[in-house]
């Protein structure tokens, strides 16, 4: 995508209902959309885009047709809020069922908006209704999706593993937004990840509050962005766990110079590792022995 992106926050109706906060869903989403629009207005020269968002409902059941209607209603309501706010496009994301994502796609299309459709793929590398990522994305493209791809669950390496098949199967834009965690072949998704260096995590699952030691650094995410560009994956981002330094490094890796570049680390005057002529050799000469 040639423009920059501002994505607003997403909270699903079911999640809000489960914690007794359903009444906050509409103002939460509308306020988040307004924040995104305000950011676009503040930085007009950056050619920013604002997107709406819908995500997994945790309601859809392929064996219960009634849930088709329930999901449709949820998606239509949230897409309507996004359209009212004047978004440029809508992302449907973190969905594990092709059937559910098709419902979300239709809601976006019916509103006359550009649709980005992203799957989250579990450890057996298929959707929950049994489609490979490539085949599932091809079906969405054939149904009119403008962008298809992957987000969440998997870290950069395990996301990249699945992207070539998608790129080969579709002709539209392909999206890749991994979580910034070092997921592996053994534990491809961060929802079920172990930290081999720690034996005191209750239950053994590092998700969600003990993932610290498995965190990707900024340079790993920068390398992911470059590999995406090389493989013609052209809607590039980052999902749960993202920090500003990740996004900045990804932008720099793609040849951009974002506003935050002024905060880019400058080690030239570090007392030991610096290169500035004003530094004392007494300190720089022993830098590697510290």
N, C-alpha and C positions, 0 to 999 in steps of 0.2 A: 504494500500500500504506500502511495507516494506521500500521503499526508501524515502528520503526527496524530496521536490518539489520546483522548481523555476518556477513561471509562468510569462510569459511576458505580456506586456500591450496589450490591445485590443481596437481598434477603428474601427467602421464599415464604409464601403464606403458611405452609405447613410448619416450617421451623418456628416462625413467630407464634403460631398457635400453640405449639408444644411447650413453649416457655411463657405462655400467657401474655404475649406482646403483639397479638395479631392487629390490634387497633393502631399500632405504630407503623405498620408496614407502608401504608400509603404516604404519610408525611415523611417517613424515612427516605423512601425512594424519590419522592418529589424534591425534597431538600437536597439530596445527593445530586440529582440531575441539575439543579440550579447552581450548585457549587461548580460542577463541570462547565456549565455555560458561562459562569462568571470568570472562570479561568481562561476560557477561550477569548472572552472579551478583553481580559487584561493583557493577553499576549497575542494581539491580532496579527502581528507580523510572522507568527510561527505557523500559520495555516493549519490550525488545530481542528480536529474533528471530535464531536461528542457522540458517544454511543449509549444506547440503552442496553439492558441486559435482562435475560431470563435464564433460569438454571433448573437443575434437577428438582422435580417436585417431591420425589420420594413417595408418590401416590400411584403412579402408573403401574398397571398390572396387565400383561398381555392376555390374561385369562378372564379379565373383567372389563367388558366394554363400557361399563358405567364410568370407569376411570378415564376413558378417552375424553368424555365430556367434562369431567372434573379438571383434568389437565388443560383442556382447551380453554375453559373459563379462566383459569389462573393465568395462562399465557396471554390471552386476549386482554385481560384487565391490565397487566403490567406493560404490555406493548402499547396499549392506549395511553398510559401515562407517559411513556417515552415519546410517542408521536406528539402528544400535546406539548411536550417540552421542546419539540423541534430538533430531535436528535438527527444525526446524519445516517446512522444505521443501528441495527440491534444485533447483539451477540446472544445466541442460545448456546449455553456451555455447561460443562461438567455433567453431561448426560451420558448414561451408560447404555441406554436402549435406543436402537434405531427407531423403533415405533414411537417412542416419546419425542425424540428429536424431530421426527416428521410432523408431529402435531405442533411443536413450537415453530418450525419453519413455516407452516401454513398460516399461523397466527401473524407472523411477521409479514409474510407476503400479502395477506388480506388487508393489512394496514398500509400497503404500498411502500414498504421500507426495504432497504438493502439488508440481506440476511447473511450473517456469519454463523456457521454451525460447527461446534466443536465437541467431539467425544472425549470422555475420560475412559481409558482402556485398562481393564483389570489384568491380573497377572497371566491369564491364559491367552492374552493377546487377541481376544475377540470381544465384540459387544455382548451384552447379556442375552441378546436374542440370537447370538451365534454367527454374526458377520465379521469378516476380517475388517480392519480399519479401512483398507483400500476399497473393498466392495461396498461397505456402508457409506463411505464418502462419495463414491460414484453414484449411488442411489440418490443421495441428497442433491448432488449436482444435477442429476437428471430431473429432479423435482423442482429445480430452480434456485438452489442455494448459490449465492454469489461467492462465498468463501467457505471452504470446508477444512477440517483439520482436527488437532488435538489440543487439549489443555488439561492441566491439573494431574493429580495422581502420581505421574512419573517425573523423575528428574531429567536433566538434559540428555544424558546418554541413553536412557531407556525410552525417552520420547523420540530421539533421533533414530533409534532402531526401527521404528514403525513408519517413519515419514517417507522413505523412498517408495514404498508400495503405493502410498496415497498419491504422491507426485506422479507416479507412472500411470495411475488409473484415471486421474482427472485432468481437465484442461483449465479449470478455473484457478483462482488464487488458493494457496494452501496456507493454513495457519499452524503455528507451533508456539504454545505457551506452557512450558514445563514449570514444575515447582523447583525452587533452587535447593534441592537436596540430592545427595549422592545415592540415589537408589541404584540397585544392582540386579543382576540376573536372578540372584537368590531372593531378593526383596525388591521387585521392580516398582512397587508403589509405596508412597510414604505413609499410607494409611496403616500399613502393617510392616514396620521396619524395625530391625533390631540394631542395637549399638554393641558391637562385639567387644568394645573396650569398657563396657559398664555392666555390672551384674546387680545393680541395686534399683533398677527401674521396676516399679510395681507391675506385675504381669508380663514384663519383658518387652512390651510394645513401646517403642520410643514415641509414637504418635499419641497425643499432639504436643506434649509439653517437655519432651526430652530429646528433641531432634537437634539440639545445639551442635553436637559433635559431628553431625552429618551434613552440615550446612555448606553449600557451594560458595566459594569466594567470587568476587567480581570478575576475575579473569576467566574462570570457568564459564561463566555466563556470556562473557564476551566471545569466547571461542565457539560457544554454541551458536551465537548470532551469526558469526562469520560462516560457519558450516552451513547454516540455513541458507544464507545468501548464495553460497556456492552451489547448493542443490536446488536452487530456485524455489525455496520456501519463502514466500514474500510477505506474509503477515506474521511478524515476529514479536513475541512478547514474553511475559513471565507471569506466573500465577501465585498461588498461596505461599507466603513467606518472603515475597519480593520486598526489597529495600531500595531506596533511591540510588545507592551506589551501584547496585546491579543494573538498573535501567540505564544509568549514565554510561557504564562501561560497555553495555550492549550497543548503545548509540554511537559511542566512540569507535567501537570495533567495526561499525558499518560506515564509518567515514563522516559521521555527523559531529557537530560541535554544539551540544545542548547548552542551555543557559547555565546549568549547574557545572559546566566545565571549569568555571572560575574556581571551583572548590576542588579541582583535581589535585591529588596528592603531589606535593613538591618536596622531594627528599634532598634536594641539592644542598641544603644548609644543615642537614642533620649532623650532629657533632661527630658521629663515627662513620656513617654510611654516605655522607654528603660528598659532593665534588667541587663545591665552591672554593675558590682560591684563598678565601679568608680563613678557612678551617685549619686547625693545627694538625700537622702530620703526626704529632704525638698521639692523637686520638684516631685519626683515620687509618694509620698504619696497623692498628691492632683491631680494626673493625671485625674481622672474621674470627677473631679469637675470643670475642666477648660472649 
